[in-house]
Amino acid sequence: MSRADDQFIKMCREILENGYSSEGQEVRPRWDDGTPAHTIKSFGIVNRYDLAKEFPALTLRPTAIKTAVDEMLWIWQRKSNNIKDLAGHIWDEWADEQGSIGKAYGYQMAQKYKFPGGVMDQVDNVLWQLKHTPYSRRIMTNIYNFSDLSEMNLEPCAYSMTFNVTGDRLNGILNQRSQDILAANNWNVVQYSVLLHMLAQVSGLKVGEFVHVIADAHIYDRHIPIIEELIERPTYKAPIFKLDPAISNFYEFTKDSITIEDYEAGPQIKNIPIAI
């Protein structure tokens, strides 16, 4: 069993056994048929992944790692808020006729501010600080911009990264206000694990620990039987992750810069219902 499987199973059991149900309350999300989408949730989940020991991809079912990385690069590297710049279709329901998701995600990353290294955007500031002031306690990004929330088609779920260098290792904390555990948990875990690998490599550092903080970790009512079956499945060893060692510029990475070897996983869960 991979450590990621172990943490996922424990988290799901904690939510199912001790979580709080929204049944009987008014909720915003709806299923396709208009039925209220209720959840059972736990508050303040914290999962830690030592990336020096393994790559935290689930083996209970496969995660589409390269597609997840493409979305991460869409935000962090291409700094786009238009789905036409994205290979996958997970944002289609949130885009307007022009393909824009409003002033969200990549739009926020592209905004320039005055930093110690000059006028630059948030990503370039992180890259500059990791090279010039790596032991700073102020290396972070935040895309939850209150002045632009009304112009975002979806308010950011994963909204803040804090980076911290300990010795020669780059660590990171992802803060997430809300997460659909079945649909998105490992997707986000592998995205930001890859981001840490990439940033460490271009900064001359080794990869360290990824900490994932989820304020509202929830399982939707129609996902409960799926989760119950999923966490009883057999598990396998974590896959081997490799990153093209020739790349020294963050903006040269693509989804094909990563290689995943020996990834054995259970069957995929298809047609997961998504609440909107």
HUBEL-V625270 format. One record per backbone hydrogen bond with DSSP energy under -0.5 kcal/mol. NH is the residue of the N-H (numbers start at 1). CO is the residue of the C=O. Records with the same first field share a line. If there is no record, write none. Layout:
# HUBEL-V625270
NH->CO ; CO
This chain:
# HUBEL-V625270
2->236
6->2
7->3
8->4
9->5
10->6
11->7
12->8
13->9
14->10
15->11
16->12
17->13
18->14
19->15
20->41
22->39
25->22
31->35
34->31
37->29
38->36
40->219
41->20
42->217
44->215
45->214
47->212
49->210
51->49 ; 208
53->50
54->50
55->239
56->54
57->55
62->266
65->63
68->64
69->65
70->66
71->67
72->68
73->69
74->70
75->71
76->72
77->73
78->73
79->73
80->74
83->99
85->82
86->83
92->89
94->91
95->91 ; 92
96->100
99->96
101->81
103->151
104->102
106->80
107->104
108->105
109->105
110->106
111->107 ; 108
113->120
115->113 ; 118
118->115
120->113 ; 118
122->109 ; 111
123->109
125->121
126->122
127->123
128->124
129->125
130->126
131->127
132->128
133->129
136->133
139->163
140->138
141->161
143->159
145->143
146->144
148->145
149->145 ; 146
151->148
152->149
153->101
159->157 ; 175
160->175
161->141
162->173
163->139
164->171
165->134
166->164 ; 169
167->165
168->166
169->166
170->206
171->164 ; 169
172->209
173->162
174->211
175->160 ; 173
176->174 ; 213
177->157
179->216
181->179 ; 218
184->180
185->180 ; 181
188->184
189->185
190->186
191->187
192->188
193->189
194->190
195->191
196->192
197->193
198->194
199->195
200->196
201->197
202->198
203->199 ; 200
204->201
205->200
206->168
208->170
210->49
211->172 ; 209
212->47
213->174 ; 211
214->45 ; 212
215->176 ; 213
216->177
217->42 ; 215
218->179 ; 216
219->40
221->38
223->220
224->220 ; 221
227->223
228->224
229->225
230->226
231->227
232->229
233->230
240->261
241->239
242->259
244->257
247->244
248->246
250->248
252->249
253->250
257->254
258->255
259->242
261->240 ; 259
264->262
266->59
270->268
276->30
